[in-house]
Amino acid sequence: MITVNGKQIPWESPVSVADYLEANGYKRNRIAVEINYEIVPKSQYETTFLQDNDVMEVVSFVGGG
């Protein structure tokens, strides 16, 4: 299992952060990702893999004014 934004998700094999975000419809230019309480730089999304028991937070930026 991994936890994404507080929701537990069954997990079987490693997948990159980039692949997870794409599969779940996230727009990479409008989000920030934290895994196990550490910010993941956008340049590392392809090389960072989610593992069993990881906790990931995906934060969307919202404009306003």
PDBQT receptor file of N, H, CA, C and O in Angstrom, charges set to zero:
ATOM      1  N   MET A   1       0.844  -1.193   0.000  1.00  0.00    +0.000 N 
ATOM      2  CA  MET A   1       0.000   0.000   0.000  1.00  0.00    +0.000 C 
ATOM      3  C   MET A   1       0.875   1.236   0.000  1.00  0.00    +0.000 C 
ATOM      4  O   MET A   1       1.947   1.268   0.604  1.00  0.00    +0.000 OA
ATOM      5  N   ILE A   2       0.389   2.250  -0.692  1.00  0.00    +0.000 N 
ATOM      6  H   ILE A   2      -0.482   2.224  -1.183  1.00  0.00    +0.000 HD
ATOM      7  CA  ILE A   2       0.961   3.576  -0.560  1.00  0.00    +0.000 C 
ATOM      8  C   ILE A   2      -0.170   4.496  -0.126  1.00  0.00    +0.000 C 
ATOM      9  O   ILE A   2      -1.346   4.156  -0.256  1.00  0.00    +0.000 OA
ATOM     10  N   THR A   3       0.190   5.645   0.381  1.00  0.00    +0.000 N 
ATOM     11  H   THR A   3       1.145   5.921   0.487  1.00  0.00    +0.000 HD
ATOM     12  CA  THR A   3      -0.808   6.629   0.776  1.00  0.00    +0.000 C 
ATOM     13  C   THR A   3      -0.593   7.873  -0.074  1.00  0.00    +0.000 C 
ATOM     14  O   THR A   3       0.504   8.430  -0.109  1.00  0.00    +0.000 OA
ATOM     15  N   VAL A   4      -1.642   8.301  -0.754  1.00  0.00    +0.000 N 
ATOM     16  H   VAL A   4      -2.533   7.849  -0.726  1.00  0.00    +0.000 HD
ATOM     17  CA  VAL A   4      -1.578   9.494  -1.593  1.00  0.00    +0.000 C 
ATOM     18  C   VAL A   4      -2.642  10.466  -1.106  1.00  0.00    +0.000 C 
ATOM     19  O   VAL A   4      -3.836  10.167  -1.142  1.00  0.00    +0.000 OA
ATOM     20  N   ASN A   5      -2.201  11.624  -0.655  1.00  0.00    +0.000 N 
ATOM     21  H   ASN A   5      -1.232  11.867  -0.626  1.00  0.00    +0.000 HD
ATOM     22  CA  ASN A   5      -3.109  12.654  -0.133  1.00  0.00    +0.000 C 
ATOM     23  C   ASN A   5      -4.061  12.084   0.912  1.00  0.00    +0.000 C 
ATOM     24  O   ASN A   5      -5.251  12.400   0.926  1.00  0.00    +0.000 OA
ATOM     25  N   GLY A   6      -3.517  11.236   1.789  1.00  0.00    +0.000 N 
ATOM     26  H   GLY A   6      -2.551  10.979   1.777  1.00  0.00    +0.000 HD
ATOM     27  CA  GLY A   6      -4.292  10.687   2.889  1.00  0.00    +0.000 C 
ATOM     28  C   GLY A   6      -5.118   9.455   2.550  1.00  0.00    +0.000 C 
ATOM     29  O   GLY A   6      -5.753   8.882   3.436  1.00  0.00    +0.000 OA
ATOM     30  N   LYS A   7      -5.125   9.037   1.304  1.00  0.00    +0.000 N 
ATOM     31  H   LYS A   7      -4.610   9.502   0.584  1.00  0.00    +0.000 HD
ATOM     32  CA  LYS A   7      -5.920   7.880   0.878  1.00  0.00    +0.000 C 
ATOM     33  C   LYS A   7      -5.004   6.691   0.592  1.00  0.00    +0.000 C 
ATOM     34  O   LYS A   7      -4.044   6.812  -0.169  1.00  0.00    +0.000 OA
ATOM     35  N   GLN A   8      -5.300   5.547   1.200  1.00  0.00    +0.000 N 
ATOM     36  H   GLN A   8      -6.080   5.449   1.819  1.00  0.00    +0.000 HD
ATOM     37  CA  GLN A   8      -4.481   4.353   0.976  1.00  0.00    +0.000 C 
ATOM     38  C   GLN A   8      -4.853   3.720  -0.359  1.00  0.00    +0.000 C 
ATOM     39  O   GLN A   8      -6.026   3.580  -0.704  1.00  0.00    +0.000 OA
ATOM     40  N   ILE A   9      -3.803   3.340  -1.102  1.00  0.00    +0.000 N 
ATOM     41  H   ILE A   9      -2.850   3.453  -0.822  1.00  0.00    +0.000 HD
ATOM     42  CA  ILE A   9      -3.976   2.753  -2.424  1.00  0.00    +0.000 C 
ATOM     43  C   ILE A   9      -3.216   1.439  -2.461  1.00  0.00    +0.000 C 
ATOM     44  O   ILE A   9      -2.042   1.402  -2.095  1.00  0.00    +0.000 OA
ATOM     45  N   PRO A  10      -3.861   0.352  -2.898  1.00  0.00    +0.000 N 
ATOM     46  CA  PRO A  10      -3.144  -0.926  -3.026  1.00  0.00    +0.000 C 
ATOM     47  C   PRO A  10      -1.970  -0.770  -3.980  1.00  0.00    +0.000 C 
ATOM     48  O   PRO A  10      -2.060  -0.057  -4.979  1.00  0.00    +0.000 OA
ATOM     49  N   TRP A  11      -0.875  -1.437  -3.667  1.00  0.00    +0.000 N 
ATOM     50  H   TRP A  11      -0.801  -2.017  -2.856  1.00  0.00    +0.000 HD
ATOM     51  CA  TRP A  11       0.342  -1.265  -4.446  1.00  0.00    +0.000 C 
ATOM     52  C   TRP A  11       1.036  -2.579  -4.655  1.00  0.00    +0.000 C 
ATOM     53  O   TRP A  11       1.161  -3.370  -3.720  1.00  0.00    +0.000 OA
ATOM     54  N   GLU A  12       1.497  -2.835  -5.875  1.00  0.00    +0.000 N 
ATOM     55  H   GLU A  12       1.396  -2.193  -6.635  1.00  0.00    +0.000 HD
ATOM     56  CA  GLU A  12       2.164  -4.099  -6.163  1.00  0.00    +0.000 C 
ATOM     57  C   GLU A  12       3.590  -3.931  -6.654  1.00  0.00    +0.000 C 
ATOM     58  O   GLU A  12       4.461  -4.719  -6.285  1.00  0.00    +0.000 OA
ATOM     59  N   SER A  13       3.852  -2.917  -7.482  1.00  0.00    +0.000 N 
ATOM     60  H   SER A  13       3.145  -2.277  -7.781  1.00  0.00    +0.000 HD
ATOM     61  CA  SER A  13       5.196  -2.791  -8.024  1.00  0.00    +0.000 C 
ATOM     62  C   SER A  13       5.601  -1.326  -8.092  1.00  0.00    +0.000 C 
ATOM     63  O   SER A  13       4.745  -0.443  -8.116  1.00  0.00    +0.000 OA
ATOM     64  N   PRO A  14       6.902  -1.068  -8.123  1.00  0.00    +0.000 N 
ATOM     65  CA  PRO A  14       7.360   0.315  -8.206  1.00  0.00    +0.000 C 
ATOM     66  C   PRO A  14       6.940   0.982  -9.508  1.00  0.00    +0.000 C 
ATOM     67  O   PRO A  14       6.918   0.347 -10.562  1.00  0.00    +0.000 OA
ATOM     68  N   VAL A  15       6.614   2.245  -9.429  1.00  0.00    +0.000 N 
ATOM     69  H   VAL A  15       6.632   2.761  -8.573  1.00  0.00    +0.000 HD
ATOM     70  CA  VAL A  15       6.292   3.058 -10.602  1.00  0.00    +0.000 C 
ATOM     71  C   VAL A  15       6.902   4.433 -10.347  1.00  0.00    +0.000 C 
ATOM     72  O   VAL A  15       6.984   4.879  -9.202  1.00  0.00    +0.000 OA
ATOM     73  N   SER A  16       7.328   5.099 -11.413  1.00  0.00    +0.000 N 
ATOM     74  H   SER A  16       7.261   4.737 -12.343  1.00  0.00    +0.000 HD
ATOM     75  CA  SER A  16       7.926   6.419 -11.217  1.00  0.00    +0.000 C 
ATOM     76  C   SER A  16       6.849   7.434 -10.840  1.00  0.00    +0.000 C 
ATOM     77  O   SER A  16       5.669   7.260 -11.142  1.00  0.00    +0.000 OA
ATOM     78  N   VAL A  17       7.285   8.482 -10.182  1.00  0.00    +0.000 N 
ATOM     79  H   VAL A  17       8.243   8.624  -9.936  1.00  0.00    +0.000 HD
ATOM     80  CA  VAL A  17       6.368   9.566  -9.837  1.00  0.00    +0.000 C 
ATOM     81  C   VAL A  17       5.759  10.130 -11.122  1.00  0.00    +0.000 C 
ATOM     82  O   VAL A  17       4.561  10.408 -11.169  1.00  0.00    +0.000 OA
ATOM     83  N   ALA A  18       6.571  10.300 -12.157  1.00  0.00    +0.000 N 
ATOM     84  H   ALA A  18       7.545  10.075 -12.119  1.00  0.00    +0.000 HD
ATOM     85  CA  ALA A  18       6.080  10.840 -13.436  1.00  0.00    +0.000 C 
ATOM     86  C   ALA A  18       4.962   9.968 -14.000  1.00  0.00    +0.000 C 
ATOM     87  O   ALA A  18       3.936  10.483 -14.443  1.00  0.00    +0.000 OA
ATOM     88  N   ASP A  19       5.154   8.658 -13.985  1.00  0.00    +0.000 N 
ATOM     89  H   ASP A  19       5.987   8.238 -13.625  1.00  0.00    +0.000 HD
ATOM     90  CA  ASP A  19       4.129   7.752 -14.520  1.00  0.00    +0.000 C 
ATOM     91  C   ASP A  19       2.861   7.788 -13.674  1.00  0.00    +0.000 C 
ATOM     92  O   ASP A  19       1.756   7.771 -14.216  1.00  0.00    +0.000 OA
ATOM     93  N   TYR A  20       3.006   7.838 -12.365  1.00  0.00    +0.000 N 
ATOM     94  H   TYR A  20       3.904   7.852 -11.925  1.00  0.00    +0.000 HD
ATOM     95  CA  TYR A  20       1.832   7.907 -11.486  1.00  0.00    +0.000 C 
ATOM     96  C   TYR A  20       1.041   9.185 -11.771  1.00  0.00    +0.000 C 
ATOM     97  O   TYR A  20      -0.181   9.148 -11.911  1.00  0.00    +0.000 OA
ATOM     98  N   LEU A  21       1.748  10.312 -11.854  1.00  0.00    +0.000 N 
ATOM     99  H   LEU A  21       2.741  10.342 -11.740  1.00  0.00    +0.000 HD
ATOM    100  CA  LEU A  21       1.073  11.588 -12.084  1.00  0.00    +0.000 C 
ATOM    101  C   LEU A  21       0.340  11.590 -13.417  1.00  0.00    +0.000 C 
ATOM    102  O   LEU A  21      -0.801  12.045 -13.498  1.00  0.00    +0.000 OA
ATOM    103  N   GLU A  22       0.980  11.088 -14.454  1.00  0.00    +0.000 N 
ATOM    104  H   GLU A  22       1.907  10.718 -14.388  1.00  0.00    +0.000 HD
ATOM    105  CA  GLU A  22       0.349  11.031 -15.777  1.00  0.00    +0.000 C 
ATOM    106  C   GLU A  22      -0.880  10.127 -15.760  1.00  0.00    +0.000 C 
ATOM    107  O   GLU A  22      -1.923  10.485 -16.305  1.00  0.00    +0.000 OA
ATOM    108  N   ALA A  23      -0.760   8.972 -15.144  1.00  0.00    +0.000 N 
ATOM    109  H   ALA A  23       0.088   8.681 -14.701  1.00  0.00    +0.000 HD
ATOM    110  CA  ALA A  23      -1.865   8.008 -15.101  1.00  0.00    +0.000 C 
ATOM    111  C   ALA A  23      -3.068   8.548 -14.326  1.00  0.00    +0.000 C 
ATOM    112  O   ALA A  23      -4.200   8.116 -14.540  1.00  0.00    +0.000 OA
ATOM    113  N   ASN A  24      -2.809   9.494 -13.428  1.00  0.00    +0.000 N 
ATOM    114  H   ASN A  24      -1.889   9.846 -13.254  1.00  0.00    +0.000 HD
ATOM    115  CA  ASN A  24      -3.888  10.029 -12.605  1.00  0.00    +0.000 C 
ATOM    116  C   ASN A  24      -4.297  11.449 -12.981  1.00  0.00    +0.000 C 
ATOM    117  O   ASN A  24      -4.998  12.119 -12.223  1.00  0.00    +0.000 OA
ATOM    118  N   GLY A  25      -3.856  11.907 -14.154  1.00  0.00    +0.000 N 
ATOM    119  H   GLY A  25      -3.286  11.363 -14.770  1.00  0.00    +0.000 HD
ATOM    120  CA  GLY A  25      -4.341  13.165 -14.705  1.00  0.00    +0.000 C 
ATOM    121  C   GLY A  25      -3.787  14.436 -14.098  1.00  0.00    +0.000 C 
ATOM    122  O   GLY A  25      -4.386  15.499 -14.259  1.00  0.00    +0.000 OA
ATOM    123  N   TYR A  26      -2.655  14.361 -13.402  1.00  0.00    +0.000 N 
ATOM    124  H   TYR A  26      -2.168  13.497 -13.272  1.00  0.00    +0.000 HD
ATOM    125  CA  TYR A  26      -2.070  15.566 -12.825  1.00  0.00    +0.000 C 
ATOM    126  C   TYR A  26      -1.292  16.336 -13.886  1.00  0.00    +0.000 C 
ATOM    127  O   TYR A  26      -0.627  15.732 -14.728  1.00  0.00    +0.000 OA
ATOM    128  N   LYS A  27      -1.370  17.661 -13.853  1.00  0.00    +0.000 N 
ATOM    129  H   LYS A  27      -1.911  18.151 -13.170  1.00  0.00    +0.000 HD
ATOM    130  CA  LYS A  27      -0.579  18.519 -14.734  1.00  0.00    +0.000 C 
ATOM    131  C   LYS A  27       0.683  18.911 -13.980  1.00  0.00    +0.000 C 
ATOM    132  O   LYS A  27       0.622  19.645 -12.994  1.00  0.00    +0.000 OA
ATOM    133  N   ARG A  28       1.818  18.424 -14.443  1.00  0.00    +0.000 N 
ATOM    134  H   ARG A  28       1.868  17.827 -15.244  1.00  0.00    +0.000 HD
ATOM    135  CA  ARG A  28       3.074  18.567 -13.709  1.00  0.00    +0.000 C 
ATOM    136  C   ARG A  28       3.483  20.010 -13.466  1.00  0.00    +0.000 C 
ATOM    137  O   ARG A  28       4.158  20.292 -12.476  1.00  0.00    +0.000 OA
ATOM    138  N   ASN A  29       3.097  20.926 -14.335  1.00  0.00    +0.000 N 
ATOM    139  H   ASN A  29       2.549  20.696 -15.139  1.00  0.00    +0.000 HD
ATOM    140  CA  ASN A  29       3.512  22.313 -14.148  1.00  0.00    +0.000 C 
ATOM    141  C   ASN A  29       2.689  23.043 -13.089  1.00  0.00    +0.000 C 
ATOM    142  O   ASN A  29       2.982  24.192 -12.761  1.00  0.00    +0.000 OA
ATOM    143  N   ARG A  30       1.666  22.387 -12.553  1.00  0.00    +0.000 N 
ATOM    144  H   ARG A  30       1.427  21.453 -12.819  1.00  0.00    +0.000 HD
ATOM    145  CA  ARG A  30       0.793  23.046 -11.570  1.00  0.00    +0.000 C 
ATOM    146  C   ARG A  30       0.764  22.338 -10.222  1.00  0.00    +0.000 C 
ATOM    147  O   ARG A  30      -0.155  22.550  -9.432  1.00  0.00    +0.000 OA
ATOM    148  N   ILE A  31       1.772  21.489  -9.948  1.00  0.00    +0.000 N 
ATOM    149  H   ILE A  31       2.519  21.316 -10.590  1.00  0.00    +0.000 HD
ATOM    150  CA  ILE A  31       1.769  20.734  -8.701  1.00  0.00    +0.000 C 
ATOM    151  C   ILE A  31       3.154  20.704  -8.061  1.00  0.00    +0.000 C 
ATOM    152  O   ILE A  31       4.162  21.031  -8.687  1.00  0.00    +0.000 OA
ATOM    153  N   ALA A  32       3.164  20.306  -6.815  1.00  0.00    +0.000 N 
ATOM    154  H   ALA A  32       2.345  20.040  -6.307  1.00  0.00    +0.000 HD
ATOM    155  CA  ALA A  32       4.390  19.971  -6.094  1.00  0.00    +0.000 C 
ATOM    156  C   ALA A  32       4.164  18.603  -5.477  1.00  0.00    +0.000 C 
ATOM    157  O   ALA A  32       3.046  18.268  -5.086  1.00  0.00    +0.000 OA
ATOM    158  N   VAL A  33       5.230  17.809  -5.388  1.00  0.00    +0.000 N 
ATOM    159  H   VAL A  33       6.139  18.080  -5.706  1.00  0.00    +0.000 HD
ATOM    160  CA  VAL A  33       5.124  16.450  -4.857  1.00  0.00    +0.000 C 
ATOM    161  C   VAL A  33       6.070  16.297  -3.667  1.00  0.00    +0.000 C 
ATOM    162  O   VAL A  33       7.227  16.716  -3.703  1.00  0.00    +0.000 OA
ATOM    163  N   GLU A  34       5.537  15.684  -2.618  1.00  0.00    +0.000 N 
ATOM    164  H   GLU A  34       4.598  15.343  -2.589  1.00  0.00    +0.000 HD
ATOM    165  CA  GLU A  34       6.318  15.358  -1.425  1.00  0.00    +0.000 C 
ATOM    166  C   GLU A  34       6.166  13.865  -1.183  1.00  0.00    +0.000 C 
ATOM    167  O   GLU A  34       5.053  13.340  -1.200  1.00  0.00    +0.000 OA
ATOM    168  N   ILE A  35       7.284  13.180  -0.957  1.00  0.00    +0.000 N 
ATOM    169  H   ILE A  35       8.189  13.607  -0.943  1.00  0.00    +0.000 HD
ATOM    170  CA  ILE A  35       7.251  11.759  -0.619  1.00  0.00    +0.000 C 
ATOM    171  C   ILE A  35       7.964  11.574   0.708  1.00  0.00    +0.000 C 
ATOM    172  O   ILE A  35       9.115  11.976   0.873  1.00  0.00    +0.000 OA
ATOM    173  N   ASN A  36       7.270  10.965   1.639  1.00  0.00    +0.000 N 
ATOM    174  H   ASN A  36       6.335  10.638   1.505  1.00  0.00    +0.000 HD
ATOM    175  CA  ASN A  36       7.819  10.716   2.975  1.00  0.00    +0.000 C 
ATOM    176  C   ASN A  36       8.403  11.985   3.572  1.00  0.00    +0.000 C 
ATOM    177  O   ASN A  36       9.494  11.981   4.143  1.00  0.00    +0.000 OA
ATOM    178  N   TYR A  37       7.645  13.085   3.426  1.00  0.00    +0.000 N 
ATOM    179  H   TYR A  37       6.759  13.088   2.962  1.00  0.00    +0.000 HD
ATOM    180  CA  TYR A  37       7.952  14.379   4.034  1.00  0.00    +0.000 C 
ATOM    181  C   TYR A  37       9.144  15.095   3.415  1.00  0.00    +0.000 C 
ATOM    182  O   TYR A  37       9.719  15.987   4.039  1.00  0.00    +0.000 OA
ATOM    183  N   GLU A  38       9.529  14.713   2.182  1.00  0.00    +0.000 N 
ATOM    184  H   GLU A  38       9.062  13.989   1.675  1.00  0.00    +0.000 HD
ATOM    185  CA  GLU A  38      10.595  15.405   1.465  1.00  0.00    +0.000 C 
ATOM    186  C   GLU A  38      10.092  15.810   0.082  1.00  0.00    +0.000 C 
ATOM    187  O   GLU A  38       9.504  15.002  -0.637  1.00  0.00    +0.000 OA
ATOM    188  N   ILE A  39      10.330  17.074  -0.284  1.00  0.00    +0.000 N 
ATOM    189  H   ILE A  39      10.807  17.731   0.300  1.00  0.00    +0.000 HD
ATOM    190  CA  ILE A  39       9.932  17.575  -1.597  1.00  0.00    +0.000 C 
ATOM    191  C   ILE A  39      10.749  16.864  -2.667  1.00  0.00    +0.000 C 
ATOM    192  O   ILE A  39      11.962  16.700  -2.533  1.00  0.00    +0.000 OA
ATOM    193  N   VAL A  40      10.072  16.445  -3.730  1.00  0.00    +0.000 N 
ATOM    194  H   VAL A  40       9.087  16.577  -3.839  1.00  0.00    +0.000 HD
ATOM    195  CA  VAL A  40      10.746  15.818  -4.863  1.00  0.00    +0.000 C 
ATOM    196  C   VAL A  40      10.859  16.868  -5.967  1.00  0.00    +0.000 C 
ATOM    197  O   VAL A  40       9.839  17.363  -6.446  1.00  0.00    +0.000 OA
ATOM    198  N   PRO A  41      12.092  17.221  -6.382  1.00  0.00    +0.000 N 
ATOM    199  CA  PRO A  41      12.233  18.181  -7.478  1.00  0.00    +0.000 C 
ATOM    200  C   PRO A  41      11.626  17.629  -8.770  1.00  0.00    +0.000 C 
ATOM    201  O   PRO A  41      11.713  16.431  -9.039  1.00  0.00    +0.000 OA
ATOM    202  N   LYS A  42      11.015  18.500  -9.559  1.00  0.00    +0.000 N 
ATOM    203  H   LYS A  42      10.944  19.473  -9.341  1.00  0.00    +0.000 HD
ATOM    204  CA  LYS A  42      10.388  18.070 -10.816  1.00  0.00    +0.000 C 
ATOM    205  C   LYS A  42      11.383  17.325 -11.706  1.00  0.00    +0.000 C 
ATOM    206  O   LYS A  42      10.998  16.412 -12.436  1.00  0.00    +0.000 OA
ATOM    207  N   SER A  43      12.639  17.703 -11.649  1.00  0.00    +0.000 N 
ATOM    208  H   SER A  43      12.952  18.444 -11.055  1.00  0.00    +0.000 HD
ATOM    209  CA  SER A  43      13.663  17.060 -12.476  1.00  0.00    +0.000 C 
ATOM    210  C   SER A  43      13.906  15.602 -12.084  1.00  0.00    +0.000 C 
ATOM    211  O   SER A  43      14.551  14.859 -12.824  1.00  0.00    +0.000 OA
ATOM    212  N   GLN A  44      13.388  15.189 -10.917  1.00  0.00    +0.000 N 
ATOM    213  H   GLN A  44      12.864  15.792 -10.316  1.00  0.00    +0.000 HD
ATOM    214  CA  GLN A  44      13.593  13.821 -10.441  1.00  0.00    +0.000 C 
ATOM    215  C   GLN A  44      12.333  12.959 -10.512  1.00  0.00    +0.000 C 
ATOM    216  O   GLN A  44      12.347  11.823 -10.039  1.00  0.00    +0.000 OA
ATOM    217  N   TYR A  45      11.246  13.471 -11.091  1.00  0.00    +0.000 N 
ATOM    218  H   TYR A  45      11.235  14.395 -11.475  1.00  0.00    +0.000 HD
ATOM    219  CA  TYR A  45      10.007  12.694 -11.161  1.00  0.00    +0.000 C 
ATOM    220  C   TYR A  45      10.183  11.393 -11.940  1.00  0.00    +0.000 C 
ATOM    221  O   TYR A  45       9.607  10.371 -11.566  1.00  0.00    +0.000 OA
ATOM    222  N   GLU A  46      10.970  11.415 -13.016  1.00  0.00    +0.000 N 
ATOM    223  H   GLU A  46      11.438  12.245 -13.319  1.00  0.00    +0.000 HD
ATOM    224  CA  GLU A  46      11.168  10.203 -13.827  1.00  0.00    +0.000 C 
ATOM    225  C   GLU A  46      12.041   9.164 -13.128  1.00  0.00    +0.000 C 
ATOM    226  O   GLU A  46      11.913   7.968 -13.393  1.00  0.00    +0.000 OA
ATOM    227  N   THR A  47      12.922   9.608 -12.243  1.00  0.00    +0.000 N 
ATOM    228  H   THR A  47      13.026  10.580 -12.028  1.00  0.00    +0.000 HD
ATOM    229  CA  THR A  47      13.879   8.690 -11.611  1.00  0.00    +0.000 C 
ATOM    230  C   THR A  47      13.540   8.355 -10.166  1.00  0.00    +0.000 C 
ATOM    231  O   THR A  47      14.252   7.581  -9.526  1.00  0.00    +0.000 OA
ATOM    232  N   THR A  48      12.456   8.932  -9.642  1.00  0.00    +0.000 N 
ATOM    233  H   THR A  48      11.877   9.561 -10.161  1.00  0.00    +0.000 HD
ATOM    234  CA  THR A  48      12.001   8.623  -8.284  1.00  0.00    +0.000 C 
ATOM    235  C   THR A  48      10.851   7.636  -8.384  1.00  0.00    +0.000 C 
ATOM    236  O   THR A  48       9.854   7.899  -9.057  1.00  0.00    +0.000 OA
ATOM    237  N   PHE A  49      10.989   6.502  -7.715  1.00  0.00    +0.000 N 
ATOM    238  H   PHE A  49      11.798   6.288  -7.168  1.00  0.00    +0.000 HD
ATOM    239  CA  PHE A  49       9.984   5.448  -7.799  1.00  0.00    +0.000 C 
ATOM    240  C   PHE A  49       9.246   5.293  -6.481  1.00  0.00    +0.000 C 
ATOM    241  O   PHE A  49       9.847   5.302  -5.407  1.00  0.00    +0.000 OA
ATOM    242  N   LEU A  50       7.935   5.152  -6.585  1.00  0.00    +0.000 N 
ATOM    243  H   LEU A  50       7.447   5.145  -7.458  1.00  0.00    +0.000 HD
ATOM    244  CA  LEU A  50       7.105   4.914  -5.403  1.00  0.00    +0.000 C 
ATOM    245  C   LEU A  50       7.294   3.469  -4.954  1.00  0.00    +0.000 C 
ATOM    246  O   LEU A  50       7.317   2.545  -5.768  1.00  0.00    +0.000 OA
ATOM    247  N   GLN A  51       7.427   3.295  -3.655  1.00  0.00    +0.000 N 
ATOM    248  H   GLN A  51       7.409   4.045  -2.994  1.00  0.00    +0.000 HD
ATOM    249  CA  GLN A  51       7.637   1.979  -3.065  1.00  0.00    +0.000 C 
ATOM    250  C   GLN A  51       6.513   1.695  -2.068  1.00  0.00    +0.000 C 
ATOM    251  O   GLN A  51       5.825   2.607  -1.611  1.00  0.00    +0.000 OA
ATOM    252  N   ASP A  52       6.344   0.427  -1.745  1.00  0.00    +0.000 N 
ATOM    253  H   ASP A  52       6.903  -0.314  -2.116  1.00  0.00    +0.000 HD
ATOM    254  CA  ASP A  52       5.356   0.030  -0.749  1.00  0.00    +0.000 C 
ATOM    255  C   ASP A  52       5.573   0.825   0.537  1.00  0.00    +0.000 C 
ATOM    256  O   ASP A  52       6.711   0.998   0.974  1.00  0.00    +0.000 OA
ATOM    257  N   ASN A  53       4.510   1.301   1.131  1.00  0.00    +0.000 N 
ATOM    258  H   ASN A  53       3.586   1.162   0.776  1.00  0.00    +0.000 HD
ATOM    259  CA  ASN A  53       4.484   2.073   2.380  1.00  0.00    +0.000 C 
ATOM    260  C   ASN A  53       4.891   3.529   2.229  1.00  0.00    +0.000 C 
ATOM    261  O   ASN A  53       4.983   4.230   3.237  1.00  0.00    +0.000 OA
ATOM    262  N   ASP A  54       5.142   4.023   1.009  1.00  0.00    +0.000 N 
ATOM    263  H   ASP A  54       5.067   3.453   0.191  1.00  0.00    +0.000 HD
ATOM    264  CA  ASP A  54       5.439   5.436   0.827  1.00  0.00    +0.000 C 
ATOM    265  C   ASP A  54       4.201   6.271   1.121  1.00  0.00    +0.000 C 
ATOM    266  O   ASP A  54       3.067   5.823   0.954  1.00  0.00    +0.000 OA
ATOM    267  N   VAL A  55       4.454   7.502   1.564  1.00  0.00    +0.000 N 
ATOM    268  H   VAL A  55       5.376   7.866   1.699  1.00  0.00    +0.000 HD
ATOM    269  CA  VAL A  55       3.390   8.484   1.774  1.00  0.00    +0.000 C 
ATOM    270  C   VAL A  55       3.679   9.645   0.831  1.00  0.00    +0.000 C 
ATOM    271  O   VAL A  55       4.711  10.307   0.946  1.00  0.00    +0.000 OA
ATOM    272  N   MET A  56       2.766   9.884  -0.097  1.00  0.00    +0.000 N 
ATOM    273  H   MET A  56       1.928   9.345  -0.191  1.00  0.00    +0.000 HD
ATOM    274  CA  MET A  56       2.962  10.945  -1.078  1.00  0.00    +0.000 C 
ATOM    275  C   MET A  56       1.841  11.983  -0.948  1.00  0.00    +0.000 C 
ATOM    276  O   MET A  56       0.666  11.645  -0.804  1.00  0.00    +0.000 OA
ATOM    277  N   GLU A  57       2.239  13.237  -1.004  1.00  0.00    +0.000 N 
ATOM    278  H   GLU A  57       3.193  13.512  -1.122  1.00  0.00    +0.000 HD
ATOM    279  CA  GLU A  57       1.289  14.343  -1.038  1.00  0.00    +0.000 C 
ATOM    280  C   GLU A  57       1.486  15.063  -2.370  1.00  0.00    +0.000 C 
ATOM    281  O   GLU A  57       2.610  15.406  -2.738  1.00  0.00    +0.000 OA
ATOM    282  N   VAL A  58       0.395  15.286  -3.085  1.00  0.00    +0.000 N 
ATOM    283  H   VAL A  58      -0.518  15.007  -2.786  1.00  0.00    +0.000 HD
ATOM    284  CA  VAL A  58       0.433  16.046  -4.324  1.00  0.00    +0.000 C 
ATOM    285  C   VAL A  58      -0.368  17.314  -4.075  1.00  0.00    +0.000 C 
ATOM    286  O   VAL A  58      -1.565  17.263  -3.791  1.00  0.00    +0.000 OA
ATOM    287  N   VAL A  59       0.302  18.445  -4.184  1.00  0.00    +0.000 N 
ATOM    288  H   VAL A  59       1.274  18.487  -4.414  1.00  0.00    +0.000 HD
ATOM    289  CA  VAL A  59      -0.320  19.738  -3.892  1.00  0.00    +0.000 C 
ATOM    290  C   VAL A  59      -0.474  20.504  -5.189  1.00  0.00    +0.000 C 
ATOM    291  O   VAL A  59       0.499  20.708  -5.916  1.00  0.00    +0.000 OA
ATOM    292  N   SER A  60      -1.702  20.933  -5.483  1.00  0.00    +0.000 N 
ATOM    293  H   SER A  60      -2.492  20.767  -4.892  1.00  0.00    +0.000 HD
ATOM    294  CA  SER A  60      -1.975  21.716  -6.696  1.00  0.00    +0.000 C 
ATOM    295  C   SER A  60      -1.898  23.198  -6.371  1.00  0.00    +0.000 C 
ATOM    296  O   SER A  60      -2.353  23.642  -5.317  1.00  0.00    +0.000 OA
ATOM    297  N   PHE A  61      -1.316  23.958  -7.293  1.00  0.00    +0.000 N 
ATOM    298  H   PHE A  61      -0.947  23.598  -8.150  1.00  0.00    +0.000 HD
ATOM    299  CA  PHE A  61      -1.261  25.398  -7.141  1.00  0.00    +0.000 C 
ATOM    300  C   PHE A  61      -2.543  25.996  -7.705  1.00  0.00    +0.000 C 
ATOM    301  O   PHE A  61      -3.000  25.608  -8.780  1.00  0.00    +0.000 OA
ATOM    302  N   VAL A  62      -3.111  26.932  -6.978  1.00  0.00    +0.000 N 
ATOM    303  H   VAL A  62      -2.740  27.247  -6.104  1.00  0.00    +0.000 HD
ATOM    304  CA  VAL A  62      -4.340  27.585  -7.406  1.00  0.00    +0.000 C 
ATOM    305  C   VAL A  62      -4.071  29.077  -7.520  1.00  0.00    +0.000 C 
ATOM    306  O   VAL A  62      -3.598  29.707  -6.574  1.00  0.00    +0.000 OA
ATOM    307  N   GLY A  63      -4.369  29.626  -8.665  1.00  0.00    +0.000 N 
ATOM    308  H   GLY A  63      -4.753  29.114  -9.434  1.00  0.00    +0.000 HD
ATOM    309  CA  GLY A  63      -4.178  31.070  -8.858  1.00  0.00    +0.000 C 
ATOM    310  C   GLY A  63      -5.383  31.839  -8.371  1.00  0.00    +0.000 C 
ATOM    311  O   GLY A  63      -6.489  31.307  -8.267  1.00  0.00    +0.000 OA
ATOM    312  N   GLY A  64      -5.154  33.057  -8.085  1.00  0.00    +0.000 N 
ATOM    313  H   GLY A  64      -4.256  33.489  -8.169  1.00  0.00    +0.000 HD
ATOM    314  CA  GLY A  64      -6.262  33.908  -7.644  1.00  0.00    +0.000 C 
ATOM    315  C   GLY A  64      -5.784  35.348  -7.577  1.00  0.00    +0.000 C 
ATOM    316  O   GLY A  64      -4.619  35.656  -7.828  1.00  0.00    +0.000 OA
ATOM    317  N   GLY A  65      -6.686  36.185  -7.245  1.00  0.00    +0.000 N 
ATOM    318  H   GLY A  65      -7.633  35.935  -7.041  1.00  0.00    +0.000 HD
ATOM    319  CA  GLY A  65      -6.240  37.573  -7.174  1.00  0.00    +0.000 C 
ATOM    320  C   GLY A  65      -7.333  38.498  -6.791  1.00  0.00    +0.000 C 
ATOM    321  O   GLY A  65      -7.113  39.705  -6.689  1.00  0.00    +0.000 OA
TER     322      GLY A  65
